[in-house]
Amino acid sequence: MRKSRLNIMILALIVFAVPVTAFAGPAETNAVHTIKEELQTNINIVWTCIAAFLVFFMQAGFAMVEAGFTRAKNAVNILMKNLMDFSVGTLAFFLIGFGLMFGKTNGLFGTTLFALGGVEPGADWNWTFLLFQTVFAATAATIVSGAMAERTKFVGYLAYSFFITLFIYPVFGSWAWGGLLDGGGWLEDLGFLDFAGSTVVHSIGGWLALAGAIVLGPRIGKYGPDGRPKAILGHNLPLAALGVFILWFGWFGFNPGSTTTGDGSIGYIAVTTNLSAAAGAIVAMIVSWIVMKKPDASMALNGALAGLVSITAPCDAVSPMSAIIIGMIGGALVVLSVLFIDRKLKVDDPVGAVSVHGVCGLWGTLSVGLFNMETGLFCGGGLKQLGVQTLGAGAAFVWAFGLGLVLFYAIKATIGLRVTSEEEAKGLDIGEHGMEAYAGFQIFTTT
């Protein structure tokens, strides 16, 4: 009796272990396959939307970092700029930018221009992809605001945010990422790799920030008669630290979300991202300790961001140990770059945006050619990938910095780019917006 029961149990295990499709006909097999495809598509949509929401929350991080690293009298202006660059950028990218970046012709009348036709109303994935790419475009625009903080006319800021998300960012994006939907670009055809945007998003924003800071000029009192820089301290380092933690959190949508697929690679990319950020923070602290004789908190915070920007391009294709090395180099670079730009180039960048996003974005892009597990130089892949990465990074600099100079000089000559010296001394909160961030608590000075 016991033996027969045991045989029945074994038979049941065998039956239930065999896939249902083994007993199904062609119609049933196709139905199961269709259901699995629909399920995977829905998982991809949900994950990509969640990632987009995380990247959107990075706007709050940028706002907190920039507000904390600048003076109290300009906090409202910082918040308004971060609110408006996302709002303006959303509309500009929806109307024109998305089509320029991902349309089949990569031109003004590309087939995927959402506002001007060409997309099926029921194309669920396309709407999700639009949202995800919109938050990336807004990130590129908001990078610029930090380098131009405390002296830019608000109307001028609105103008350049519009043109960056309408044209400058999408065109370069089409060269590197156009094939992600209907388009195709010459850089991706050459094999250029930038998984989540070290160059496409961060360096483009960083080089535009450099152009804007040069055209705008330094803040009053930044450089003495002898040309030596003077520290203009931010008013709220805890606020800046909160912003960095928000950005670190949002980066778990930025990098893993760029898979746009709900699969096991998400966890791996999150690990490489986190390792690089941690290494960047530690090394930036150490380098600042050596150079400045104290472990500087602002440098350590920017070091975490440097590690994040550096790993953004190679996060899917490097080993965890390589991610740590990439972050370490990014952390050292950001400290040295901030000091070089401030002391040698005499470009006033209040939050270090050019160093964090431009310089470390460049390093992250080049690191693909060194550490990529299949094509990297240090992994036996030769020089080809490094050469392509160098070409792409160079093209980004020429495009963004060149057009940035044209754009900012055009704004300066027309609607104006910089506030008056009186308005700058009083603070942009009162001059541009007629209010204070900390009403009743501020003591205003002329510095």
C-alpha positions as CSV (number, residue, x, y, z in Angstrom):
1,M,0.0,0.0,0.0
2,R,2.8,2.4,0.9
3,K,4.6,1.4,-2.2
4,S,1.6,2.2,-4.5
5,R,1.2,5.6,-2.7
6,L,4.8,6.4,-3.3
7,N,4.5,5.5,-7.0
8,I,1.5,7.8,-7.3
9,M,3.4,10.7,-5.7
10,I,6.4,10.2,-8.0
11,L,4.1,10.1,-11.0
12,A,2.4,13.3,-9.9
13,L,5.7,15.1,-9.5
14,I,6.8,14.0,-13.0
15,V,3.5,15.3,-14.5
16,F,3.6,18.6,-12.8
17,A,7.3,19.1,-13.5
18,V,6.8,18.8,-17.2
19,P,5.9,22.2,-18.8
20,V,2.4,22.7,-19.9
21,T,3.5,23.5,-23.4
22,A,4.7,19.9,-23.8
23,F,1.1,18.8,-23.9
24,A,-0.2,21.8,-25.8
25,G,-0.8,22.1,-29.5
26,P,0.5,24.9,-31.7
27,A,-2.4,27.3,-30.9
28,E,-2.0,26.9,-27.1
29,T,1.8,27.3,-27.4
30,N,1.4,30.5,-29.3
31,A,-1.2,31.8,-26.8
32,V,1.2,31.1,-23.9
33,H,4.0,32.8,-25.8
34,T,1.8,35.9,-26.4
35,I,0.9,36.1,-22.8
36,K,4.5,35.9,-21.7
37,E,5.4,38.7,-24.2
38,E,2.6,40.9,-23.0
39,L,3.6,40.3,-19.4
40,Q,7.2,41.2,-20.1
41,T,6.2,44.3,-21.9
42,N,4.0,45.4,-19.0
43,I,6.9,44.7,-16.6
44,N,9.2,46.8,-18.8
45,I,6.7,49.7,-18.8
46,V,6.2,49.6,-15.0
47,W,9.9,49.5,-14.3
48,T,10.8,52.2,-16.8
49,C,8.0,54.5,-15.3
50,I,9.3,53.9,-11.8
51,A,12.8,54.7,-13.0
52,A,11.5,57.9,-14.7
53,F,9.9,58.9,-11.4
54,L,13.2,58.5,-9.6
55,V,15.0,60.6,-12.2
56,F,12.3,63.2,-11.9
57,F,12.9,63.3,-8.1
58,M,16.6,64.2,-8.9
59,Q,15.3,67.7,-9.8
60,A,14.7,68.2,-6.1
61,G,18.2,67.0,-5.5
62,F,19.7,69.5,-7.9
63,A,17.6,72.2,-6.3
64,M,18.9,71.4,-2.8
65,V,22.5,71.1,-3.9
66,E,22.5,74.4,-5.7
67,A,20.6,76.2,-3.1
68,G,22.8,74.9,-0.3
69,F,26.0,75.7,-2.1
70,T,24.9,79.3,-2.8
71,R,23.9,82.2,-0.6
72,A,20.5,82.6,1.1
73,K,19.6,85.7,-0.8
74,N,19.4,83.6,-4.0
75,A,17.6,80.5,-2.8
76,V,14.2,81.3,-4.3
77,N,15.8,82.0,-7.6
78,I,17.5,78.6,-7.5
79,L,14.2,76.8,-6.8
80,M,12.4,78.7,-9.5
81,K,15.0,77.8,-12.1
82,N,14.9,74.1,-11.2
83,L,11.1,74.2,-11.4
84,M,11.0,76.0,-14.7
85,D,13.8,74.2,-16.5
86,F,11.8,71.0,-16.0
87,S,8.5,72.6,-17.0
88,V,9.9,74.4,-20.0
89,G,12.0,71.4,-21.0
90,T,9.1,69.0,-20.8
91,L,7.1,71.1,-23.3
92,A,10.0,71.8,-25.6
93,F,11.1,68.1,-25.7
94,F,7.5,67.0,-26.2
95,L,6.9,69.4,-29.1
96,I,10.1,69.1,-31.0
97,G,13.1,67.6,-29.1
98,F,11.9,64.0,-28.9
99,G,11.3,63.9,-32.7
100,L,14.7,65.3,-33.4
101,M,16.3,62.7,-31.1
102,F,14.4,59.6,-32.0
103,G,12.5,60.3,-35.3
104,K,13.2,58.1,-38.2
105,T,14.7,61.0,-40.2
106,N,16.1,62.6,-37.0
107,G,14.8,65.8,-38.5
108,L,12.1,68.4,-37.7
109,F,9.4,66.2,-39.3
110,G,10.5,62.8,-38.0
111,T,7.8,60.2,-37.7
112,T,7.9,60.2,-33.9
113,L,7.2,63.8,-33.2
114,F,4.6,63.3,-30.5
115,A,2.9,66.7,-30.7
116,L,2.9,66.9,-34.4
117,G,1.7,63.4,-35.3
118,G,3.1,60.1,-36.2
119,V,2.6,58.0,-33.1
120,E,-0.2,55.6,-32.6
121,P,-2.5,56.5,-29.6
122,G,-2.2,53.0,-28.3
123,A,1.6,52.7,-28.4
124,D,2.0,52.3,-24.7
125,W,5.7,51.7,-24.8
126,N,6.3,54.9,-26.8
127,W,4.6,57.0,-24.3
128,T,6.6,55.4,-21.5
129,F,9.8,56.0,-23.5
130,L,8.9,59.6,-24.0
131,L,8.5,60.2,-20.3
132,F,11.8,58.5,-19.5
133,Q,13.7,60.5,-22.1
134,T,12.0,63.7,-21.0
135,V,13.4,63.5,-17.5
136,F,16.9,62.9,-19.0
137,A,16.6,66.0,-21.2
138,A,15.5,68.1,-18.2
139,T,18.6,66.8,-16.3
140,A,20.9,68.1,-19.0
141,A,19.3,71.5,-18.8
142,T,19.3,71.8,-15.0
143,I,23.1,71.0,-14.8
144,V,23.7,74.4,-16.4
145,S,22.0,76.4,-13.7
146,G,24.5,75.6,-11.0
147,A,27.5,77.0,-12.9
148,M,25.6,80.2,-13.7
149,A,24.0,80.7,-10.3
150,E,23.6,84.0,-8.4
151,R,24.0,86.4,-11.4
152,T,21.8,85.2,-14.3
153,K,18.6,87.0,-15.4
154,F,15.6,84.7,-14.9
155,V,14.3,85.4,-18.4
156,G,17.6,84.6,-19.9
157,Y,17.6,81.3,-18.0
158,L,14.2,80.4,-19.4
159,A,15.4,81.1,-22.9
160,Y,18.5,78.9,-22.8
161,S,16.6,76.1,-21.0
162,F,14.2,76.1,-23.9
163,F,16.8,75.9,-26.6
164,I,18.9,73.3,-24.8
165,T,15.9,70.8,-24.6
166,L,14.5,71.8,-27.9
167,F,17.6,71.5,-30.1
168,I,21.1,71.2,-28.5
169,Y,20.6,68.1,-26.3
170,P,18.3,66.2,-28.7
171,V,20.6,66.5,-31.8
172,F,23.6,65.1,-30.0
173,G,21.3,62.5,-28.4
174,S,20.3,61.4,-31.8
175,W,23.9,60.8,-32.8
176,A,24.4,58.4,-29.8
177,W,21.0,57.1,-28.9
178,G,18.7,57.6,-31.9
179,G,18.5,53.8,-32.5
180,L,16.8,53.3,-29.2
181,L,13.5,53.9,-31.0
182,D,13.0,54.8,-34.6
183,G,16.1,56.8,-35.5
184,G,19.8,56.1,-35.8
185,G,23.0,58.1,-35.3
186,W,26.5,58.1,-36.7
187,L,28.2,57.7,-33.3
188,E,26.2,54.6,-32.4
189,D,26.9,53.2,-35.9
190,L,30.6,53.5,-35.1
191,G,30.1,51.6,-31.9
192,F,30.1,54.5,-29.4
193,L,28.9,53.3,-26.0
194,D,27.2,55.5,-23.4
195,F,24.8,53.3,-21.5
196,A,23.0,55.9,-19.3
197,G,24.5,59.3,-20.4
198,S,28.0,60.2,-19.0
199,T,28.4,62.2,-22.2
200,V,24.9,62.4,-23.7
201,V,23.4,63.9,-20.6
202,H,26.2,65.0,-18.2
203,S,29.0,66.2,-20.4
204,I,26.6,68.0,-22.7
205,G,25.2,69.8,-19.7
206,G,28.7,70.4,-18.2
207,W,30.1,71.9,-21.4
208,L,27.1,74.1,-21.8
209,A,27.6,75.2,-18.2
210,L,31.2,76.0,-19.0
211,A,30.2,78.1,-21.9
212,G,27.6,79.9,-19.9
213,A,29.9,80.6,-17.0
214,I,32.5,82.1,-19.3
215,V,30.1,84.4,-21.2
216,L,28.4,85.4,-17.9
217,G,31.6,86.2,-16.0
218,P,32.3,85.7,-12.3
219,R,30.2,86.9,-9.4
220,I,31.0,90.3,-7.8
221,G,33.8,89.8,-5.3
222,K,34.8,86.4,-6.5
223,Y,38.3,87.5,-7.7
224,G,40.4,90.2,-6.1
225,P,42.5,92.8,-7.9
226,D,45.4,90.4,-8.0
227,G,43.2,87.8,-9.6
228,R,43.2,85.4,-6.7
229,P,39.9,83.7,-6.0
230,K,37.9,84.4,-2.8
231,A,35.7,81.8,-1.3
232,I,32.0,82.7,-1.4
233,L,30.5,80.2,1.0
234,G,27.1,78.5,0.5
235,H,24.5,79.2,3.2
236,N,23.3,75.7,4.0
237,L,25.6,72.7,3.8
238,P,23.0,70.3,5.3
239,L,20.7,71.3,2.5
240,A,23.4,70.5,0.0
241,A,24.1,67.2,1.6
242,L,20.4,66.3,1.5
243,G,20.5,67.1,-2.2
244,V,23.4,64.8,-2.8
245,F,21.6,61.9,-1.0
246,I,18.5,62.6,-3.1
247,L,20.6,62.5,-6.3
248,W,22.4,59.3,-5.2
249,F,18.9,57.8,-4.6
250,G,17.6,59.0,-8.0
251,W,20.6,57.5,-9.7
252,F,19.2,54.1,-9.0
253,G,16.6,55.1,-11.6
254,F,19.0,56.9,-13.8
255,N,21.4,54.0,-14.4
256,P,19.4,50.7,-13.8
257,G,16.4,52.4,-15.4
258,S,18.3,52.8,-18.7
259,T,17.9,49.1,-19.3
260,T,14.2,50.0,-19.9
261,T,13.7,46.3,-19.2
262,G,12.6,44.6,-16.1
263,D,15.2,41.8,-15.8
264,G,18.1,40.7,-13.6
265,S,20.6,43.2,-15.0
266,I,18.9,46.0,-12.8
267,G,20.5,44.7,-9.6
268,Y,24.0,44.4,-11.2
269,I,23.9,47.9,-12.5
270,A,22.7,49.2,-9.2
271,V,25.7,47.6,-7.5
272,T,28.3,49.1,-9.9
273,T,26.6,52.5,-9.5
274,N,26.7,52.4,-5.8
275,L,30.3,51.2,-5.6
276,S,31.5,54.0,-7.8
277,A,29.6,56.6,-5.8
278,A,31.1,55.4,-2.5
279,A,34.6,55.3,-3.9
280,G,34.3,58.7,-5.4
281,A,33.2,60.2,-2.0
282,I,36.0,58.6,-0.1
283,V,38.8,59.6,-2.5
284,A,37.5,63.1,-2.9
285,M,37.6,63.4,0.9
286,I,41.2,62.1,1.0
287,V,42.4,64.3,-1.8
288,S,40.9,67.4,-0.3
289,W,42.4,66.4,3.0
290,I,45.8,66.3,1.4
291,V,45.5,69.4,-0.7
292,M,43.5,71.6,1.6
293,K,44.7,70.2,5.0
294,K,41.1,69.4,6.0
295,P,38.6,66.8,4.9
296,D,36.3,69.2,3.0
297,A,32.6,68.3,3.2
298,S,31.7,70.1,0.0
299,M,34.4,68.2,-1.9
300,A,33.3,64.9,-0.5
301,L,29.7,65.5,-1.5
302,N,30.8,66.4,-5.0
303,G,33.0,63.3,-5.0
304,A,30.0,61.1,-4.6
305,L,28.3,62.9,-7.5
306,A,31.6,62.5,-9.5
307,G,31.6,58.8,-8.9
308,L,27.9,58.6,-10.1
309,V,28.6,60.6,-13.2
310,S,31.7,58.6,-14.0
311,I,30.0,55.2,-13.8
312,T,26.9,56.3,-15.8
313,A,28.4,55.3,-19.2
314,P,30.0,52.0,-18.3
315,C,27.7,50.8,-15.5
316,D,26.3,47.8,-17.4
317,A,29.6,46.5,-18.8
318,V,32.3,46.7,-16.2
319,S,33.2,44.6,-13.2
320,P,32.5,45.7,-9.7
321,M,36.2,46.2,-9.0
322,S,36.5,48.3,-12.2
323,A,33.5,50.4,-10.9
324,I,35.4,51.1,-7.7
325,I,38.5,52.2,-9.7
326,I,36.4,54.4,-12.0
327,G,34.7,56.1,-9.0
328,M,38.1,56.6,-7.3
329,I,39.5,58.3,-10.3
330,G,36.4,60.4,-10.6
331,G,36.6,61.5,-7.0
332,A,40.2,62.6,-7.4
333,L,39.4,64.4,-10.7
334,V,36.6,66.4,-9.3
335,V,38.7,68.0,-6.6
336,L,41.6,68.8,-8.9
337,S,39.3,70.1,-11.6
338,V,37.4,72.4,-9.2
339,L,40.6,73.9,-8.0
340,F,42.0,74.2,-11.6
341,I,38.9,75.8,-13.0
342,D,38.7,78.2,-10.1
343,R,42.3,79.2,-9.7
344,K,43.8,78.8,-13.2
345,L,41.0,79.3,-15.7
346,K,39.3,81.8,-13.3
347,V,35.9,80.6,-14.3
348,D,33.3,81.0,-11.5
349,D,31.3,77.9,-11.0
350,P,29.6,78.1,-7.6
351,V,28.6,74.4,-7.3
352,G,31.4,72.7,-9.3
353,A,29.0,71.7,-12.1
354,V,31.5,71.8,-14.9
355,S,33.9,69.5,-12.9
356,V,31.3,67.1,-11.7
357,H,29.3,66.7,-15.0
358,G,31.6,67.9,-17.8
359,V,35.0,66.5,-16.6
360,C,33.8,63.4,-14.9
361,G,31.3,62.8,-17.7
362,L,34.3,62.8,-20.1
363,W,36.2,60.4,-17.8
364,G,33.2,58.1,-17.5
365,T,32.9,57.9,-21.3
366,L,36.6,57.2,-21.8
367,S,36.5,54.5,-19.0
368,V,34.3,52.4,-21.3
369,G,37.2,52.1,-23.7
370,L,39.4,51.0,-20.8
371,F,37.3,48.8,-18.6
372,N,34.5,47.3,-20.8
373,M,34.7,43.6,-20.1
374,E,34.5,42.7,-23.8
375,T,36.0,45.6,-25.7
376,G,38.0,47.6,-23.2
377,L,41.8,48.1,-23.5
378,F,42.5,46.6,-20.0
379,C,40.4,43.6,-20.8
380,G,42.2,42.6,-24.0
381,G,39.9,44.6,-26.4
382,G,42.6,46.8,-27.9
383,L,42.4,50.5,-28.7
384,K,39.4,50.6,-31.0
385,Q,36.7,51.1,-28.4
386,L,38.8,53.8,-26.6
387,G,39.3,55.6,-30.0
388,V,35.5,55.6,-30.6
389,Q,34.8,56.8,-27.1
390,T,37.4,59.6,-27.5
391,L,35.8,60.7,-30.8
392,G,32.3,60.7,-29.2
393,A,33.4,62.7,-26.2
394,G,35.3,65.2,-28.4
395,A,32.2,65.6,-30.6
396,A,30.1,66.3,-27.5
397,F,32.5,69.0,-26.4
398,V,32.7,70.7,-29.8
399,W,28.9,70.6,-30.2
400,A,27.8,71.7,-26.7
401,F,30.5,74.2,-25.9
402,G,30.5,75.7,-29.4
403,L,26.7,76.0,-29.6
404,G,26.6,77.1,-26.0
405,L,28.9,80.1,-26.7
406,V,26.6,81.0,-29.7
407,L,23.5,80.7,-27.6
408,F,24.7,82.6,-24.5
409,Y,26.2,85.4,-26.6
410,A,22.9,85.7,-28.5
411,I,20.9,85.9,-25.3
412,K,23.4,88.4,-23.9
413,A,23.0,90.6,-27.0
414,T,19.2,90.5,-27.0
415,I,17.2,89.9,-23.9
416,G,20.2,90.0,-21.6
417,L,22.0,87.3,-19.6
418,R,23.2,89.0,-16.4
419,V,21.4,91.0,-13.7
420,T,22.7,94.4,-12.7
421,S,25.3,94.8,-10.0
422,E,22.8,96.3,-7.6
423,E,20.4,93.4,-8.1
424,E,23.2,90.9,-7.6
425,A,24.3,92.6,-4.4
426,K,20.7,92.6,-3.0
427,G,20.1,89.1,-4.2
428,L,18.1,87.6,-7.0
429,D,15.3,86.6,-4.7
430,I,14.2,90.2,-4.2
431,G,15.3,91.6,-7.5
432,E,13.9,88.8,-9.8
433,H,11.1,87.4,-7.7
434,G,10.1,90.0,-5.1
435,M,10.4,87.6,-2.1
436,E,12.7,86.0,0.4
437,A,13.4,82.4,1.0
438,Y,13.7,82.9,4.7
439,A,11.5,85.9,5.4
440,G,12.3,87.5,8.8
441,F,15.4,85.4,9.3
442,Q,17.9,86.8,6.8
443,I,20.5,89.5,7.4
444,F,21.4,90.9,4.0
445,T,24.9,92.0,3.1
446,T,26.4,93.4,-0.1
447,T,28.7,90.5,-0.7
